[in-house]
Amino acid sequence: MTTEGELASRADSAAEDVVLRAEGLVKRYGSVTAIDGADFDLRKGEVLAVIGDNGAGKTSMIKALCGALIPDEGTIWLDGRQVRFHSPLDARHAGIETVYQTLAVAPAMDIAGNLFLGRELRKKGLLGAVFRTLDHRGMRAEAQRQLDALGVATVQNIGQLVETLSGGQRQAVAVARAAMFAQRLVIMDEPTAALGVRESAMVLDLIRRIRDNGLPVVLISHNMPHVFEIADRIHVHRLGRRVAVVKPDDYAMNEVVALMTGALRLGEDGELTKVELNNR
């Protein structure tokens, strides 16, 4: 039998494993409530998938976590320390990197230039300090090292323009950039959207490598097979708040979809119960 002391010890251990946590997040736009008391927690060394119907508020919650949106209420902790982000730059300085669905890459620049976009290296000495000359050779060498470390084998020339890359290769560049500079965690918004089977598999493999290198990943996705393939836990979002957190091994895909749509409800004992239509 598990004692109260053992339960308390497990709770303390779980709390220590939490990298990013939020409680009671609220965001209103006039009469519309986008986030309605949402809770969130991301643990060390995991891929946490966030799923929900369109309009469920998951994107607004993620924006609050990465500084793109300032919540009206609620608290966010990073590594146990309370934080308040006023911009994505604040979150970036705190070690949070985000890969947006639009990728935010510069097509006319080469791969190395995109990896260091906004954080370019300058040459040492007077050339860098006074004339602000960029260290293109150094950036290309470091960019190649990062791509090799992540196992990105589809990119042959680090000086290749991004506009000449395939969709999967562009996604790999955006993911590699996040992995290079993230110190706490990486957030990815629909990284496999509009990609083929082979390119999607490559991106999922990149996510695994990032996790295995010690960075937890938040994955927002509508692709349930991908979610069940790669996620350690699944955060189910509905009507502006978290309604369940489950492990893929514990529930079938159709059951998790039913939680997302409101057809099923998860009890404190982990049992699923059917929800009557008029009670959803």
ChimeraX commands (.cxc) that place a marker at each C-alpha (Angstrom):
marker #1 position 0.00,0.00,0.00 radius 0.5
marker #1 position 1.26,3.45,-0.89 radius 0.5
marker #1 position 1.69,5.71,2.14 radius 0.5
marker #1 position 0.89,9.43,2.29 radius 0.5
marker #1 position 4.61,10.12,2.57 radius 0.5
marker #1 position 5.31,8.22,-0.64 radius 0.5
marker #1 position 2.53,10.09,-2.43 radius 0.5
marker #1 position 3.93,13.42,-1.23 radius 0.5
marker #1 position 7.42,12.39,-2.35 radius 0.5
marker #1 position 6.10,11.50,-5.81 radius 0.5
marker #1 position 4.29,14.84,-6.03 radius 0.5
marker #1 position 7.48,16.71,-5.08 radius 0.5
marker #1 position 9.46,14.73,-7.65 radius 0.5
marker #1 position 6.90,15.47,-10.36 radius 0.5
marker #1 position 6.99,19.18,-9.47 radius 0.5
marker #1 position 10.78,19.20,-9.79 radius 0.5
marker #1 position 10.50,17.67,-13.26 radius 0.5
marker #1 position 8.25,20.48,-14.54 radius 0.5
marker #1 position 10.05,22.93,-16.82 radius 0.5
marker #1 position 7.14,25.17,-17.81 radius 0.5
marker #1 position 3.90,25.47,-15.85 radius 0.5
marker #1 position 0.85,27.72,-16.05 radius 0.5
marker #1 position -2.21,28.01,-13.87 radius 0.5
marker #1 position -5.50,29.81,-14.46 radius 0.5
marker #1 position -4.60,31.57,-17.71 radius 0.5
marker #1 position -7.39,33.82,-18.98 radius 0.5
marker #1 position -7.59,35.93,-22.12 radius 0.5
marker #1 position -10.68,37.83,-23.21 radius 0.5
marker #1 position -11.40,39.79,-26.37 radius 0.5
marker #1 position -14.48,41.77,-25.45 radius 0.5
marker #1 position -17.27,39.26,-24.94 radius 0.5
marker #1 position -15.18,36.40,-26.37 radius 0.5
marker #1 position -13.08,34.33,-23.96 radius 0.5
marker #1 position -10.20,32.70,-25.83 radius 0.5
marker #1 position -8.50,31.21,-22.74 radius 0.5
marker #1 position -10.79,30.26,-19.88 radius 0.5
marker #1 position -8.71,29.34,-16.84 radius 0.5
marker #1 position -6.24,27.12,-18.70 radius 0.5
marker #1 position -3.60,25.05,-16.91 radius 0.5
marker #1 position -0.44,23.63,-18.47 radius 0.5
marker #1 position 2.70,21.74,-17.52 radius 0.5
marker #1 position 5.69,20.54,-19.52 radius 0.5
marker #1 position 8.13,18.08,-17.98 radius 0.5
marker #1 position 11.82,17.55,-18.58 radius 0.5
marker #1 position 12.80,15.26,-21.42 radius 0.5
marker #1 position 9.36,14.84,-22.97 radius 0.5
marker #1 position 7.41,15.64,-26.09 radius 0.5
marker #1 position 4.06,17.06,-24.99 radius 0.5
marker #1 position 1.46,17.16,-27.74 radius 0.5
marker #1 position -1.28,19.79,-27.49 radius 0.5
marker #1 position -4.45,18.92,-29.37 radius 0.5
marker #1 position -7.88,20.52,-29.72 radius 0.5
marker #1 position -10.54,21.47,-32.22 radius 0.5
marker #1 position -10.30,24.73,-34.15 radius 0.5
marker #1 position -11.37,27.48,-31.79 radius 0.5
marker #1 position -10.54,25.47,-28.66 radius 0.5
marker #1 position -8.06,28.13,-27.55 radius 0.5
marker #1 position -4.90,26.03,-27.73 radius 0.5
marker #1 position -3.12,28.49,-30.04 radius 0.5
marker #1 position -3.95,31.40,-27.73 radius 0.5
marker #1 position -2.62,29.46,-24.75 radius 0.5
marker #1 position 0.61,28.62,-26.57 radius 0.5
marker #1 position 1.00,32.26,-27.60 radius 0.5
marker #1 position 0.72,33.23,-23.93 radius 0.5
marker #1 position 3.46,30.74,-23.06 radius 0.5
marker #1 position 5.86,32.09,-25.72 radius 0.5
marker #1 position 5.19,35.80,-25.15 radius 0.5
marker #1 position 3.15,36.51,-28.28 radius 0.5
marker #1 position 0.07,37.20,-26.15 radius 0.5
marker #1 position -0.24,38.68,-22.66 radius 0.5
marker #1 position -2.94,36.92,-20.59 radius 0.5
marker #1 position -5.40,38.95,-18.53 radius 0.5
marker #1 position -5.10,36.56,-15.59 radius 0.5
marker #1 position -3.05,33.59,-14.51 radius 0.5
marker #1 position 0.53,32.73,-13.62 radius 0.5
marker #1 position 3.40,31.18,-15.57 radius 0.5
marker #1 position 6.46,29.52,-14.04 radius 0.5
marker #1 position 9.68,28.60,-15.84 radius 0.5
marker #1 position 11.95,26.20,-13.92 radius 0.5
marker #1 position 10.01,27.04,-10.76 radius 0.5
marker #1 position 10.43,30.79,-11.15 radius 0.5
marker #1 position 7.45,33.00,-11.88 radius 0.5
marker #1 position 7.79,34.84,-15.21 radius 0.5
marker #1 position 5.77,37.32,-17.20 radius 0.5
marker #1 position 6.56,37.66,-20.89 radius 0.5
marker #1 position 5.66,40.89,-22.67 radius 0.5
marker #1 position 6.94,39.81,-26.08 radius 0.5
marker #1 position 8.36,36.75,-27.88 radius 0.5
marker #1 position 11.78,38.33,-27.34 radius 0.5
marker #1 position 11.31,38.03,-23.57 radius 0.5
marker #1 position 10.55,34.32,-23.97 radius 0.5
marker #1 position 13.53,33.88,-26.27 radius 0.5
marker #1 position 15.84,35.52,-23.74 radius 0.5
marker #1 position 14.45,33.08,-21.15 radius 0.5
marker #1 position 15.47,30.14,-23.35 radius 0.5
marker #1 position 12.19,29.38,-25.15 radius 0.5
marker #1 position 12.33,29.02,-28.92 radius 0.5
marker #1 position 9.25,28.72,-31.16 radius 0.5
marker #1 position 8.90,27.22,-34.62 radius 0.5
marker #1 position 5.85,28.83,-36.20 radius 0.5
marker #1 position 3.69,27.20,-38.83 radius 0.5
marker #1 position 4.76,29.94,-41.26 radius 0.5
marker #1 position 8.42,28.97,-40.48 radius 0.5
marker #1 position 9.59,32.62,-40.54 radius 0.5
marker #1 position 12.54,31.89,-42.81 radius 0.5
marker #1 position 14.11,34.29,-45.29 radius 0.5
marker #1 position 13.90,32.58,-48.73 radius 0.5
marker #1 position 16.54,34.78,-50.38 radius 0.5
marker #1 position 19.16,34.01,-47.73 radius 0.5
marker #1 position 21.27,30.87,-47.47 radius 0.5
marker #1 position 20.84,28.20,-44.81 radius 0.5
marker #1 position 23.57,29.51,-42.51 radius 0.5
marker #1 position 22.16,33.03,-42.72 radius 0.5
marker #1 position 18.72,31.75,-41.72 radius 0.5
marker #1 position 20.06,29.76,-38.79 radius 0.5
marker #1 position 21.75,32.88,-37.40 radius 0.5
marker #1 position 19.04,35.34,-38.48 radius 0.5
marker #1 position 18.97,38.16,-35.94 radius 0.5
marker #1 position 21.87,36.60,-34.01 radius 0.5
marker #1 position 24.66,36.90,-36.56 radius 0.5
marker #1 position 28.26,36.29,-35.53 radius 0.5
marker #1 position 30.77,39.10,-36.06 radius 0.5
marker #1 position 34.45,38.76,-36.75 radius 0.5
marker #1 position 36.80,39.12,-33.82 radius 0.5
marker #1 position 38.84,42.26,-33.29 radius 0.5
marker #1 position 38.35,45.65,-34.90 radius 0.5
marker #1 position 36.58,44.27,-37.96 radius 0.5
marker #1 position 33.71,43.01,-35.82 radius 0.5
marker #1 position 33.71,45.62,-33.05 radius 0.5
marker #1 position 34.14,48.74,-35.18 radius 0.5
marker #1 position 33.13,47.81,-38.71 radius 0.5
marker #1 position 30.58,45.17,-37.60 radius 0.5
marker #1 position 31.82,42.73,-40.24 radius 0.5
marker #1 position 29.99,39.43,-40.18 radius 0.5
marker #1 position 31.85,36.16,-39.72 radius 0.5
marker #1 position 30.28,34.23,-42.60 radius 0.5
marker #1 position 32.85,31.43,-42.45 radius 0.5
marker #1 position 32.27,30.93,-38.74 radius 0.5
marker #1 position 28.50,30.91,-39.14 radius 0.5
marker #1 position 28.65,28.35,-41.94 radius 0.5
marker #1 position 30.93,26.09,-39.93 radius 0.5
marker #1 position 28.69,26.24,-36.86 radius 0.5
marker #1 position 25.54,25.81,-38.96 radius 0.5
marker #1 position 27.00,22.67,-40.54 radius 0.5
marker #1 position 27.95,21.33,-37.11 radius 0.5
marker #1 position 24.41,21.86,-35.80 radius 0.5
marker #1 position 22.80,20.18,-38.80 radius 0.5
marker #1 position 25.18,17.23,-38.47 radius 0.5
marker #1 position 24.39,16.93,-34.75 radius 0.5
marker #1 position 20.68,16.76,-35.53 radius 0.5
marker #1 position 21.24,14.24,-38.29 radius 0.5
marker #1 position 19.94,16.48,-41.08 radius 0.5
marker #1 position 21.33,14.63,-44.07 radius 0.5
marker #1 position 19.07,16.06,-46.78 radius 0.5
marker #1 position 20.90,19.39,-46.88 radius 0.5
marker #1 position 24.10,19.03,-48.90 radius 0.5
marker #1 position 25.25,22.64,-49.23 radius 0.5
marker #1 position 25.09,24.99,-46.24 radius 0.5
marker #1 position 25.34,27.95,-48.62 radius 0.5
marker #1 position 22.24,26.94,-50.56 radius 0.5
marker #1 position 19.44,29.51,-50.73 radius 0.5
marker #1 position 16.41,28.52,-48.68 radius 0.5
marker #1 position 14.07,29.31,-51.58 radius 0.5
marker #1 position 15.59,26.37,-53.47 radius 0.5
marker #1 position 14.82,23.88,-50.65 radius 0.5
marker #1 position 11.84,21.54,-50.41 radius 0.5
marker #1 position 9.15,22.05,-47.78 radius 0.5
marker #1 position 10.66,19.43,-45.49 radius 0.5
marker #1 position 14.13,20.91,-45.83 radius 0.5
marker #1 position 12.83,24.38,-44.98 radius 0.5
marker #1 position 11.10,22.94,-41.93 radius 0.5
marker #1 position 14.37,21.27,-40.94 radius 0.5
marker #1 position 16.14,24.64,-41.13 radius 0.5
marker #1 position 13.51,26.26,-38.88 radius 0.5
marker #1 position 13.67,23.38,-36.39 radius 0.5
marker #1 position 17.48,23.39,-36.37 radius 0.5
marker #1 position 17.51,27.14,-35.69 radius 0.5
marker #1 position 15.25,26.63,-32.66 radius 0.5
marker #1 position 17.37,23.75,-31.40 radius 0.5
marker #1 position 20.56,25.82,-31.73 radius 0.5
marker #1 position 19.45,28.60,-29.42 radius 0.5
marker #1 position 16.85,27.04,-27.10 radius 0.5
marker #1 position 18.07,26.63,-23.54 radius 0.5
marker #1 position 14.84,25.53,-21.82 radius 0.5
marker #1 position 12.35,24.22,-24.40 radius 0.5
marker #1 position 11.12,24.31,-27.99 radius 0.5
marker #1 position 7.53,25.00,-29.09 radius 0.5
marker #1 position 6.47,23.75,-32.53 radius 0.5
marker #1 position 3.23,24.78,-34.22 radius 0.5
marker #1 position 2.03,22.20,-36.78 radius 0.5
marker #1 position 5.56,21.32,-37.98 radius 0.5
marker #1 position 4.36,18.58,-40.35 radius 0.5
marker #1 position 1.46,20.51,-41.90 radius 0.5
marker #1 position 1.45,20.37,-45.72 radius 0.5
marker #1 position 4.39,17.94,-45.78 radius 0.5
marker #1 position 4.50,14.57,-47.49 radius 0.5
marker #1 position 4.96,11.25,-45.69 radius 0.5
marker #1 position 8.73,11.13,-46.14 radius 0.5
marker #1 position 9.29,14.76,-45.16 radius 0.5
marker #1 position 6.99,14.42,-42.15 radius 0.5
marker #1 position 8.97,11.39,-40.97 radius 0.5
marker #1 position 12.15,13.45,-41.22 radius 0.5
marker #1 position 10.69,16.25,-39.08 radius 0.5
marker #1 position 9.39,13.80,-36.48 radius 0.5
marker #1 position 12.87,12.29,-36.30 radius 0.5
marker #1 position 14.29,15.77,-35.70 radius 0.5
marker #1 position 11.85,16.26,-32.83 radius 0.5
marker #1 position 13.01,12.98,-31.27 radius 0.5
marker #1 position 16.64,14.04,-31.56 radius 0.5
marker #1 position 15.92,17.37,-29.88 radius 0.5
marker #1 position 14.16,15.57,-27.01 radius 0.5
marker #1 position 16.97,13.03,-26.73 radius 0.5
marker #1 position 19.47,15.90,-26.57 radius 0.5
marker #1 position 17.73,17.10,-23.40 radius 0.5
marker #1 position 15.27,19.74,-24.63 radius 0.5
marker #1 position 11.56,19.18,-23.95 radius 0.5
marker #1 position 9.27,19.91,-26.89 radius 0.5
marker #1 position 5.71,21.24,-27.07 radius 0.5
marker #1 position 4.08,19.96,-30.25 radius 0.5
marker #1 position 0.82,21.53,-31.47 radius 0.5
marker #1 position -0.71,19.23,-34.06 radius 0.5
marker #1 position -3.95,18.10,-35.69 radius 0.5
marker #1 position -2.31,14.96,-37.04 radius 0.5
marker #1 position -3.35,12.28,-34.55 radius 0.5
marker #1 position -1.16,9.47,-35.98 radius 0.5
marker #1 position 1.87,11.75,-35.60 radius 0.5
marker #1 position 0.80,12.67,-32.07 radius 0.5
marker #1 position 0.47,9.02,-31.05 radius 0.5
marker #1 position 3.76,8.17,-32.72 radius 0.5
marker #1 position 5.93,10.75,-30.99 radius 0.5
marker #1 position 4.23,12.19,-27.88 radius 0.5
marker #1 position 5.06,11.10,-24.35 radius 0.5
marker #1 position 1.92,12.82,-23.06 radius 0.5
marker #1 position -1.07,14.49,-24.73 radius 0.5
marker #1 position -2.63,17.73,-23.45 radius 0.5
marker #1 position -6.28,17.82,-24.56 radius 0.5
marker #1 position -7.69,21.34,-24.90 radius 0.5
marker #1 position -11.38,22.17,-25.18 radius 0.5
marker #1 position -13.43,25.36,-24.77 radius 0.5
marker #1 position -10.45,27.42,-23.65 radius 0.5
marker #1 position -9.07,25.07,-21.01 radius 0.5
marker #1 position -7.28,21.80,-20.40 radius 0.5
marker #1 position -9.74,18.94,-20.02 radius 0.5
marker #1 position -7.29,16.03,-19.81 radius 0.5
marker #1 position -3.67,14.94,-19.97 radius 0.5
marker #1 position -3.19,11.35,-21.11 radius 0.5
marker #1 position -0.46,8.99,-22.24 radius 0.5
marker #1 position -0.79,7.50,-25.75 radius 0.5
marker #1 position -0.20,4.00,-24.41 radius 0.5
marker #1 position -3.14,4.24,-22.01 radius 0.5
marker #1 position -5.93,5.25,-24.41 radius 0.5
marker #1 position -6.95,4.52,-27.98 radius 0.5
marker #1 position -6.81,7.25,-30.61 radius 0.5
marker #1 position -10.61,7.37,-30.97 radius 0.5
marker #1 position -10.95,7.81,-27.20 radius 0.5
marker #1 position -8.59,10.79,-27.19 radius 0.5
marker #1 position -10.48,12.31,-30.11 radius 0.5
marker #1 position -13.71,11.84,-28.14 radius 0.5
marker #1 position -12.13,13.69,-25.20 radius 0.5
marker #1 position -11.19,16.50,-27.59 radius 0.5
marker #1 position -14.71,16.78,-29.01 radius 0.5
marker #1 position -16.44,16.44,-25.64 radius 0.5
marker #1 position -18.08,13.08,-26.31 radius 0.5
marker #1 position -16.11,11.53,-23.42 radius 0.5
marker #1 position -14.95,12.88,-20.09 radius 0.5
marker #1 position -11.95,11.72,-18.07 radius 0.5
marker #1 position -12.58,11.12,-14.39 radius 0.5
marker #1 position -10.08,11.55,-11.57 radius 0.5
marker #1 position -9.68,7.77,-11.51 radius 0.5
marker #1 position -8.70,7.75,-15.18 radius 0.5
marker #1 position -11.96,6.20,-16.29 radius 0.5
marker #1 position -13.76,7.52,-19.37 radius 0.5
marker #1 position -17.45,8.33,-19.18 radius 0.5
marker #1 position -19.84,9.19,-21.99 radius 0.5
marker #1 position -21.19,12.74,-21.96 radius 0.5
marker #1 position -24.79,13.38,-22.86 radius 0.5
marker #1 position -25.24,15.82,-25.74 radius 0.5
marker #1 position -27.10,18.43,-23.67 radius 0.5
marker #1 position -24.38,18.36,-20.97 radius 0.5
marker #1 position -21.38,19.07,-23.17 radius 0.5
marker link #1:1,2 radius 0.2
marker link #1:2,3 radius 0.2
marker link #1:3,4 radius 0.2
marker link #1:4,5 radius 0.2
marker link #1:5,6 radius 0.2
marker link #1:6,7 radius 0.2
marker link #1:7,8 radius 0.2
marker link #1:8,9 radius 0.2
marker link #1:9,10 radius 0.2
marker link #1:10,11 radius 0.2
marker link #1:11,12 radius 0.2
marker link #1:12,13 radius 0.2
marker link #1:13,14 radius 0.2
marker link #1:14,15 radius 0.2
marker link #1:15,16 radius 0.2
marker link #1:16,17 radius 0.2
marker link #1:17,18 radius 0.2
marker link #1:18,19 radius 0.2
marker link #1:19,20 radius 0.2
marker link #1:20,21 radius 0.2
marker link #1:21,22 radius 0.2
marker link #1:22,23 radius 0.2
marker link #1:23,24 radius 0.2
marker link #1:24,25 radius 0.2
marker link #1:25,26 radius 0.2
marker link #1:26,27 radius 0.2
marker link #1:27,28 radius 0.2
marker link #1:28,29 radius 0.2
marker link #1:29,30 radius 0.2
marker link #1:30,31 radius 0.2
marker link #1:31,32 radius 0.2
marker link #1:32,33 radius 0.2
marker link #1:33,34 radius 0.2
marker link #1:34,35 radius 0.2
marker link #1:35,36 radius 0.2
marker link #1:36,37 radius 0.2
marker link #1:37,38 radius 0.2
marker link #1:38,39 radius 0.2
marker link #1:39,40 radius 0.2
marker link #1:40,41 radius 0.2
marker link #1:41,42 radius 0.2
marker link #1:42,43 radius 0.2
marker link #1:43,44 radius 0.2
marker link #1:44,45 radius 0.2
marker link #1:45,46 radius 0.2
marker link #1:46,47 radius 0.2
marker link #1:47,48 radius 0.2
marker link #1:48,49 radius 0.2
marker link #1:49,50 radius 0.2
marker link #1:50,51 radius 0.2
marker link #1:51,52 radius 0.2
marker link #1:52,53 radius 0.2
marker link #1:53,54 radius 0.2
marker link #1:54,55 radius 0.2
marker link #1:55,56 radius 0.2
marker link #1:56,57 radius 0.2
marker link #1:57,58 radius 0.2
marker link #1:58,59 radius 0.2
marker link #1:59,60 radius 0.2
marker link #1:60,61 radius 0.2
marker link #1:61,62 radius 0.2
marker link #1:62,63 radius 0.2
marker link #1:63,64 radius 0.2
marker link #1:64,65 radius 0.2
marker link #1:65,66 radius 0.2
marker link #1:66,67 radius 0.2
marker link #1:67,68 radius 0.2
marker link #1:68,69 radius 0.2
marker link #1:69,70 radius 0.2
marker link #1:70,71 radius 0.2
marker link #1:71,72 radius 0.2
marker link #1:72,73 radius 0.2
marker link #1:73,74 radius 0.2
marker link #1:74,75 radius 0.2
marker link #1:75,76 radius 0.2
marker link #1:76,77 radius 0.2
marker link #1:77,78 radius 0.2
marker link #1:78,79 radius 0.2
marker link #1:79,80 radius 0.2
marker link #1:80,81 radius 0.2
marker link #1:81,82 radius 0.2
marker link #1:82,83 radius 0.2
marker link #1:83,84 radius 0.2
marker link #1:84,85 radius 0.2
marker link #1:85,86 radius 0.2
marker link #1:86,87 radius 0.2
marker link #1:87,88 radius 0.2
marker link #1:88,89 radius 0.2
marker link #1:89,90 radius 0.2
marker link #1:90,91 radius 0.2
marker link #1:91,92 radius 0.2
marker link #1:92,93 radius 0.2
marker link #1:93,94 radius 0.2
marker link #1:94,95 radius 0.2
marker link #1:95,96 radius 0.2
marker link #1:96,97 radius 0.2
marker link #1:97,98 radius 0.2
marker link #1:98,99 radius 0.2
marker link #1:99,100 radius 0.2
marker link #1:100,101 radius 0.2
marker link #1:101,102 radius 0.2
marker link #1:102,103 radius 0.2
marker link #1:103,104 radius 0.2
marker link #1:104,105 radius 0.2
marker link #1:105,106 radius 0.2
marker link #1:106,107 radius 0.2
marker link #1:107,108 radius 0.2
marker link #1:108,109 radius 0.2
marker link #1:109,110 radius 0.2
marker link #1:110,111 radius 0.2
marker link #1:111,112 radius 0.2
marker link #1:112,113 radius 0.2
marker link #1:113,114 radius 0.2
marker link #1:114,115 radius 0.2
marker link #1:115,116 radius 0.2
marker link #1:116,117 radius 0.2
marker link #1:117,118 radius 0.2
marker link #1:118,119 radius 0.2
marker link #1:119,120 radius 0.2
marker link #1:120,121 radius 0.2
marker link #1:121,122 radius 0.2
marker link #1:122,123 radius 0.2
marker link #1:123,124 radius 0.2
marker link #1:124,125 radius 0.2
marker link #1:125,126 radius 0.2
marker link #1:126,127 radius 0.2
marker link #1:127,128 radius 0.2
marker link #1:128,129 radius 0.2
marker link #1:129,130 radius 0.2
marker link #1:130,131 radius 0.2
marker link #1:131,132 radius 0.2
marker link #1:132,133 radius 0.2
marker link #1:133,134 radius 0.2
marker link #1:134,135 radius 0.2
marker link #1:135,136 radius 0.2
marker link #1:136,137 radius 0.2
marker link #1:137,138 radius 0.2
marker link #1:138,139 radius 0.2
marker link #1:139,140 radius 0.2
marker link #1:140,141 radius 0.2
marker link #1:141,142 radius 0.2
marker link #1:142,143 radius 0.2
marker link #1:143,144 radius 0.2
marker link #1:144,145 radius 0.2
marker link #1:145,146 radius 0.2
marker link #1:146,147 radius 0.2
marker link #1:147,148 radius 0.2
marker link #1:148,149 radius 0.2
marker link #1:149,150 radius 0.2
marker link #1:150,151 radius 0.2
marker link #1:151,152 radius 0.2
marker link #1:152,153 radius 0.2
marker link #1:153,154 radius 0.2
marker link #1:154,155 radius 0.2
marker link #1:155,156 radius 0.2
marker link #1:156,157 radius 0.2
marker link #1:157,158 radius 0.2
marker link #1:158,159 radius 0.2
marker link #1:159,160 radius 0.2
marker link #1:160,161 radius 0.2
marker link #1:161,162 radius 0.2
marker link #1:162,163 radius 0.2
marker link #1:163,164 radius 0.2
marker link #1:164,165 radius 0.2
marker link #1:165,166 radius 0.2
marker link #1:166,167 radius 0.2
marker link #1:167,168 radius 0.2
marker link #1:168,169 radius 0.2
marker link #1:169,170 radius 0.2
marker link #1:170,171 radius 0.2
marker link #1:171,172 radius 0.2
marker link #1:172,173 radius 0.2
marker link #1:173,174 radius 0.2
marker link #1:174,175 radius 0.2
marker link #1:175,176 radius 0.2
marker link #1:176,177 radius 0.2
marker link #1:177,178 radius 0.2
marker link #1:178,179 radius 0.2
marker link #1:179,180 radius 0.2
marker link #1:180,181 radius 0.2
marker link #1:181,182 radius 0.2
marker link #1:182,183 radius 0.2
marker link #1:183,184 radius 0.2
marker link #1:184,185 radius 0.2
marker link #1:185,186 radius 0.2
marker link #1:186,187 radius 0.2
marker link #1:187,188 radius 0.2
marker link #1:188,189 radius 0.2
marker link #1:189,190 radius 0.2
marker link #1:190,191 radius 0.2
marker link #1:191,192 radius 0.2
marker link #1:192,193 radius 0.2
marker link #1:193,194 radius 0.2
marker link #1:194,195 radius 0.2
marker link #1:195,196 radius 0.2
marker link #1:196,197 radius 0.2
marker link #1:197,198 radius 0.2
marker link #1:198,199 radius 0.2
marker link #1:199,200 radius 0.2
marker link #1:200,201 radius 0.2
marker link #1:201,202 radius 0.2
marker link #1:202,203 radius 0.2
marker link #1:203,204 radius 0.2
marker link #1:204,205 radius 0.2
marker link #1:205,206 radius 0.2
marker link #1:206,207 radius 0.2
marker link #1:207,208 radius 0.2
marker link #1:208,209 radius 0.2
marker link #1:209,210 radius 0.2
marker link #1:210,211 radius 0.2
marker link #1:211,212 radius 0.2
marker link #1:212,213 radius 0.2
marker link #1:213,214 radius 0.2
marker link #1:214,215 radius 0.2
marker link #1:215,216 radius 0.2
marker link #1:216,217 radius 0.2
marker link #1:217,218 radius 0.2
marker link #1:218,219 radius 0.2
marker link #1:219,220 radius 0.2
marker link #1:220,221 radius 0.2
marker link #1:221,222 radius 0.2
marker link #1:222,223 radius 0.2
marker link #1:223,224 radius 0.2
marker link #1:224,225 radius 0.2
marker link #1:225,226 radius 0.2
marker link #1:226,227 radius 0.2
marker link #1:227,228 radius 0.2
marker link #1:228,229 radius 0.2
marker link #1:229,230 radius 0.2
marker link #1:230,231 radius 0.2
marker link #1:231,232 radius 0.2
marker link #1:232,233 radius 0.2
marker link #1:233,234 radius 0.2
marker link #1:234,235 radius 0.2
marker link #1:235,236 radius 0.2
marker link #1:236,237 radius 0.2
marker link #1:237,238 radius 0.2
marker link #1:238,239 radius 0.2
marker link #1:239,240 radius 0.2
marker link #1:240,241 radius 0.2
marker link #1:241,242 radius 0.2
marker link #1:242,243 radius 0.2
marker link #1:243,244 radius 0.2
marker link #1:244,245 radius 0.2
marker link #1:245,246 radius 0.2
marker link #1:246,247 radius 0.2
marker link #1:247,248 radius 0.2
marker link #1:248,249 radius 0.2
marker link #1:249,250 radius 0.2
marker link #1:250,251 radius 0.2
marker link #1:251,252 radius 0.2
marker link #1:252,253 radius 0.2
marker link #1:253,254 radius 0.2
marker link #1:254,255 radius 0.2
marker link #1:255,256 radius 0.2
marker link #1:256,257 radius 0.2
marker link #1:257,258 radius 0.2
marker link #1:258,259 radius 0.2
marker link #1:259,260 radius 0.2
marker link #1:260,261 radius 0.2
marker link #1:261,262 radius 0.2
marker link #1:262,263 radius 0.2
marker link #1:263,264 radius 0.2
marker link #1:264,265 radius 0.2
marker link #1:265,266 radius 0.2
marker link #1:266,267 radius 0.2
marker link #1:267,268 radius 0.2
marker link #1:268,269 radius 0.2
marker link #1:269,270 radius 0.2
marker link #1:270,271 radius 0.2
marker link #1:271,272 radius 0.2
marker link #1:272,273 radius 0.2
marker link #1:273,274 radius 0.2
marker link #1:274,275 radius 0.2
marker link #1:275,276 radius 0.2
marker link #1:276,277 radius 0.2
marker link #1:277,278 radius 0.2
marker link #1:278,279 radius 0.2
marker link #1:279,280 radius 0.2
view
